[in-house]
Amino acid sequence: MTKTFFAIKCRFRKFVERLKKTLRLSASDQSHKSSPFDSLPEVCISIIISFTSPRDACVVASVSRTFESAVKSSIVWEKFIPPEYPSLVPRWQYYSSKKELYFALCNDSVLIDDDNMSLWIEKATGKRCIMLSAMSLTITIMHGDSLNWDWIPYHEARFESVLKLLKVRWFEICGRMNTHVLSPRARYSVYIVFKITDQYDGFADAPIEVVVRVVGQESSRRSIYFDEIIRRGWERMGREDVWMEIELGKFFN
């Protein structure tokens, strides 16, 4: 029974991939006012589209009026939003459609895990993105430096408080999370997000060791030069009072 189900699943996946190619060709040919799939019941078209991606759904909506109507169905967009959305999104029932809810999650993040995480979804793929608050991290500072850092409220941040380092000689930041919160079969990049103050002294161009590791996978370990990256960021953005991010590594979930 399991082998039969697996075989059906593989064939269906191949069928969806072939259909996606056909739909892209149909959508790019504006001379086609109808599609060979228009003879299918609209609900069947909606179900098939739900196995593609948000980007594909928006593309195939231009194939014909039948597809445009099928793409608007809640069947499609409920597949793209996190299944636990009732517990994630306050007042979710006030959205007029699942499509509206989907784009709301793309444009505005929601706080989860006792407000220690921020979640939003990538518009093109529907993949989940997560930001960990500084409060959820383990931050170790050299003994004797405890008076030189503080938690401060910051209205520009997604979270209630951020950690401000005043003057420290050595510190280490560690964070961990359950990958079940993330989208499966997705490649992720990990970033540190920070802001520089006017009193920033820098790291004296010293290499900073960063490690990204998933249990059961090989670690991604490398050294980065914060000062060099910060200088390039300032040159590119033309200002110093902005939030910056530096990529620490990648992993496949």
matplotlib code that plots the C-alpha trace (Angstrom):
import matplotlib.pyplot as plt

x = [0.0, 2.8, 4.7, 1.5, 0.9, 4.5, 4.2, 1.0, 2.6, 5.6, 3.5, 1.3, 4.3, 5.7, 2.3, 2.2, 5.7, 4.6, 1.5, 3.4, 5.6, 2.5, 0.8, 3.8, 3.8, 0.1, 0.5, 3.3, 1.3, -1.2, -2.9, -4.4, -7.8, -8.5, -6.6, -6.9, -7.4, -10.5, -12.6, -11.7, -14.0, -12.8, -12.3, -9.9, -7.9, -7.7, -6.5, -3.8, -2.6, -2.4, 0.5, 2.6, 3.7, 2.4, 4.5, 3.1, -0.5, -0.1, 1.3, -1.3, -4.1, -3.5, -4.1, -7.9, -10.9, -11.4, -7.9, -8.2, -11.3, -9.6, -6.6, -8.9, -10.2, -9.4, -8.3, -5.2, -4.2, -4.9, -2.2, 0.3, -0.3, 1.0, -1.6, -1.6, -2.5, -5.5, -3.1, -0.5, -2.6, -4.8, -8.2, -7.5, -11.2, -11.5, -9.6, -12.0, -10.1, -7.2, -5.4, -5.7, -4.4, -1.5, -0.3, -0.8, 1.7, 4.1, 3.9, 3.7, 5.4, 3.7, 5.2, 5.2, 6.8, 5.9, 7.0, 10.5, 10.2, 9.0, 7.4, 6.6, 6.4, 8.3, 5.9, 7.2, 7.6, 5.4, 8.4, 8.5, 11.1, 12.0, 13.7, 14.9, 14.8, 18.0, 16.0, 15.8, 19.6, 22.3, 24.8, 27.9, 30.1, 33.6, 33.4, 33.6, 31.9, 28.3, 27.9, 28.8, 25.7, 22.0, 18.5, 16.8, 13.4, 13.7, 10.7, 12.3, 12.8, 10.3, 10.7, 10.1, 13.8, 17.2, 20.6, 23.0, 26.7, 28.3, 32.0, 32.9, 36.2, 34.8, 31.4, 29.7, 26.2, 24.5, 21.0, 19.0, 15.6, 13.4, 13.5, 9.9, 9.0, 10.7, 9.5, 10.5, 12.7, 14.0, 17.5, 18.0, 20.5, 21.3, 21.9, 22.8, 20.9, 22.4, 22.9, 26.0, 26.1, 28.2, 30.5, 31.3, 35.0, 35.0, 36.7, 40.2, 39.7, 39.9, 38.3, 35.0, 34.3, 30.7, 29.2, 25.8, 24.9, 21.8, 21.7, 22.6, 24.3, 27.8, 28.6, 29.0, 32.0, 33.9, 35.5, 34.1, 35.4, 32.7, 34.6, 35.2, 31.5, 30.3, 32.4, 31.1, 27.6, 28.1, 29.5, 26.6, 23.8, 25.4, 24.5, 25.5, 22.3, 20.7, 20.1, 22.6, 22.8, 25.7, 25.2, 26.6, 26.0, 23.5, 21.7, 19.1, 16.0]
y = [0.0, 2.4, 1.7, 2.2, 5.6, 6.6, 5.8, 7.8, 10.7, 10.7, 10.5, 13.3, 15.5, 14.9, 15.7, 19.0, 19.9, 19.3, 21.3, 24.2, 24.3, 24.2, 26.9, 29.2, 28.8, 29.5, 32.5, 34.0, 33.6, 36.4, 35.4, 32.4, 33.4, 30.0, 27.1, 23.3, 22.9, 25.1, 22.0, 20.8, 21.7, 24.9, 23.2, 20.7, 23.5, 25.2, 21.9, 21.5, 25.1, 24.7, 22.2, 24.8, 28.0, 31.6, 32.9, 30.2, 30.9, 34.6, 33.8, 31.3, 33.7, 35.4, 32.3, 32.7, 33.8, 30.3, 30.2, 33.7, 32.6, 29.3, 31.1, 33.3, 30.2, 29.7, 26.1, 27.6, 30.2, 28.1, 25.7, 28.5, 29.9, 28.2, 25.6, 27.0, 30.5, 30.8, 30.8, 33.0, 35.8, 37.9, 38.6, 36.4, 35.9, 39.6, 39.1, 38.9, 35.9, 33.5, 35.4, 38.6, 36.8, 35.4, 38.8, 40.3, 37.7, 38.7, 42.4, 42.3, 39.9, 38.4, 37.6, 34.0, 31.9, 34.3, 37.3, 35.9, 35.1, 37.1, 35.2, 36.2, 34.5, 35.1, 36.4, 34.5, 31.0, 31.0, 29.8, 30.9, 33.4, 33.7, 36.3, 35.5, 38.3, 39.1, 38.0, 34.4, 34.2, 33.2, 36.1, 35.6, 38.6, 38.5, 38.6, 42.2, 43.7, 43.3, 47.1, 47.8, 46.4, 47.0, 46.1, 49.1, 49.7, 50.5, 51.6, 50.7, 47.1, 44.2, 43.3, 45.1, 45.4, 45.2, 44.6, 47.5, 46.8, 49.9, 48.8, 45.1, 43.3, 39.9, 38.4, 35.3, 35.0, 31.6, 30.9, 27.8, 26.9, 24.0, 23.6, 22.4, 26.1, 26.5, 25.4, 21.9, 21.2, 24.8, 26.3, 29.0, 31.7, 32.9, 36.6, 38.7, 42.0, 45.0, 48.7, 50.8, 53.8, 56.9, 55.6, 52.4, 51.5, 48.4, 45.0, 46.3, 44.2, 41.0, 37.9, 36.8, 33.1, 32.1, 28.7, 27.5, 24.0, 21.7, 18.5, 15.6, 17.9, 19.2, 22.5, 25.7, 27.4, 30.5, 33.7, 37.1, 40.6, 42.9, 46.1, 45.5, 44.5, 47.5, 49.9, 48.5, 48.8, 52.4, 53.2, 51.4, 53.0, 56.4, 56.7, 55.2, 55.2, 52.1, 48.5, 46.2, 42.5, 40.1, 36.5, 33.9, 30.7, 28.5, 25.2, 23.0, 22.2]
z = [0.0, 0.9, -2.4, -4.4, -2.6, -3.2, -6.9, -7.3, -5.4, -7.7, -10.9, -9.6, -8.9, -12.4, -13.8, -11.9, -13.1, -16.8, -16.2, -14.8, -17.9, -20.1, -18.1, -18.3, -22.1, -22.3, -20.0, -22.1, -25.3, -25.0, -28.3, -26.5, -25.2, -23.8, -22.5, -23.2, -19.4, -19.4, -20.0, -16.5, -13.5, -11.9, -8.5, -10.2, -11.7, -8.2, -6.6, -9.3, -9.0, -5.2, -5.8, -7.6, -5.9, -5.4, -8.2, -10.6, -9.4, -10.3, -13.7, -14.7, -13.7, -17.0, -19.0, -19.2, -17.2, -16.0, -14.6, -13.2, -11.3, -10.1, -8.8, -6.5, -4.8, -1.1, -2.1, -3.7, -1.1, 2.0, 0.7, 0.6, 4.1, 7.3, 8.4, 11.9, 10.8, 13.2, 16.1, 14.4, 12.9, 15.3, 13.8, 10.8, 10.3, 9.4, 6.1, 3.1, 1.6, 2.1, -0.7, 1.2, 4.3, 2.4, 1.2, 4.7, 6.0, 3.2, 4.0, 7.8, 10.2, 13.2, 16.6, 17.8, 20.6, 23.4, 21.2, 20.9, 17.1, 14.2, 11.3, 7.7, 4.4, 1.2, -1.5, -4.5, -2.9, 0.3, 2.3, 6.0, 7.2, 10.9, 12.9, 16.5, 19.0, 21.0, 24.1, 22.8, 22.2, 24.7, 24.8, 26.8, 27.7, 29.3, 33.1, 34.3, 31.3, 32.7, 33.3, 29.7, 28.0, 28.5, 27.2, 25.7, 24.1, 20.4, 18.3, 15.0, 16.0, 15.6, 19.2, 22.5, 23.4, 21.8, 23.3, 23.2, 23.7, 25.2, 25.6, 25.8, 25.1, 24.2, 23.6, 22.1, 20.7, 20.4, 19.2, 18.4, 17.2, 16.2, 12.4, 12.4, 12.5, 9.1, 5.7, 4.7, 1.7, 1.7, 1.6, 4.2, 4.8, 8.3, 9.0, 12.0, 12.0, 13.9, 14.0, 14.6, 17.0, 16.7, 19.3, 17.3, 17.7, 15.5, 15.7, 14.6, 11.4, 13.5, 12.0, 13.7, 13.8, 12.8, 12.8, 11.4, 12.2, 11.8, 13.8, 11.5, 8.9, 8.5, 10.1, 8.1, 9.7, 8.5, 9.5, 8.5, 8.9, 10.3, 9.9, 6.2, 5.5, 7.5, 5.5, 2.2, 3.6, 4.4, 1.0, -0.7, 1.4, 1.8, 5.5, 8.8, 10.9, 9.3, 10.2, 8.6, 8.1, 7.5, 6.2, 8.6, 6.7, 4.9, 5.6, 4.0, 6.0]

ax = plt.figure().add_subplot(projection="3d")
ax.plot(x, y, z, "-o")
ax.set_aspect("equal")
plt.show()
